[in-house]
Amino acid sequence: MDENGDRAAGKLPIITPRSPVRHREAWREALADAITDPAELLSRLELDPDLLPAARRAARLFGLRVPRCFADLMERGNPADPLLRQVLPLAAEARDTPGFGPDPVGDLAAGRGPGILQKYHGRALLLATGACAVNCRYCFRRSFPYADMALTPARLRAATERLQAFRELDEVILSGGDPLALPTARLADISRSLAGLPAVRRLRIHTRTPVVLPRRVDRHLLDWLANLPWKRVVVLHVNHPREISPAFIRAAAELAGTGTTLLNQSVLLAGVNDDAGVLEALSRDLFDAGILPYYLHMLDPVAGAAHFQVPEDSARRLYESLRRRLPGYLVPELVREEAGAPYKVPIVSPFAPENGC
């Protein structure tokens, strides 16, 4: 019998990962030193100071946070730089746009207990933290009430006890915020608690931290991943090929070296990656880095992000172009998340033949 079969039959012991040494890892110093003042970001990138008043107003609605190493990838003097556009607060964020609200994908209705969301069969999502290494301006949880729902240490035991009652649960997803914004020792606390769920076969981690702060992938994190008793999947969040820096490529290789499957999901963003050539390069460069393109998300309609929206007809045309340019395994599935839907809803190209390959 294979490993998963033995585990399902209760024959394999649950391995508790070694607890990492509790100390302040070097990456945390870099995270603490992230740029949080719009004036500093504009000055660092040699941008027009006239952008500052609007940036400060928008940052009061949703704070600015950019690791310095990620800012170093941005083009100086270019306010339309696609990496900058993802993080720079703009006046457009204050506009009230019909159809855009604080809970765009029904997260609040999906709450199933302390720190737990469940929308899809067999999977449960833990809101490991409300913190992120970078504040993306299109974040669909930018207004989320983390203080009430995030998985604090005090809520961890109650959450895992609640998960015991979930039927047919075979995958736990760590999300947030960004779980890799937590110290590795805290991640180990969470995984030790989850070790009491014998039916779980996979642990999935959704993160953008290795993209914007590659040094987060250190020996402590790699040891923790390598010693987990489940199959591991890390879903990264890369939106533009210029985010695939040499440091990120090294970090991805180290993650893959632990036996972890690496996938990527992007968000289709106006002014960032709404171009077939950019998306083609992104898929090719991800695969060269050992990462499989997984999802290309339509923008979640969160208040403050309407200026990133790509019309659906344009998205379909871009997707059709990708299908013509790339082999199927490099084409991420174009999807939308809809509140109450039992799965991510595919955006089917109108040009696709009915029985196409």
DAURHU-V550179 format. One record per helix or strand of 3 or more residues. SS is the DSSP state (H for helix, E for strand). FROM is the first residue (numbers start at 1). LEN is the number of residues. Records with the same first field share a line. If there is no record, write none. Layout:
# DAURHU-V550179
SS = FROM-LEN / FROM-LEN
This chain:
# DAURHU-V550179
H = 3-6 / 26-7 / 38-7 / 49-13 / 68-4 / 82-4 / 91-4 / 108-3 / 146-4 / 153-11 / 179-3 / 184-11 / 209-4 / 214-3 / 219-8 / 241-3 / 246-11 / 276-13 / 306-3 / 312-14 / 328-3
E = 111-3 / 123-5 / 171-5 / 202-6 / 231-6 / 261-7 / 292-6 / 333-4
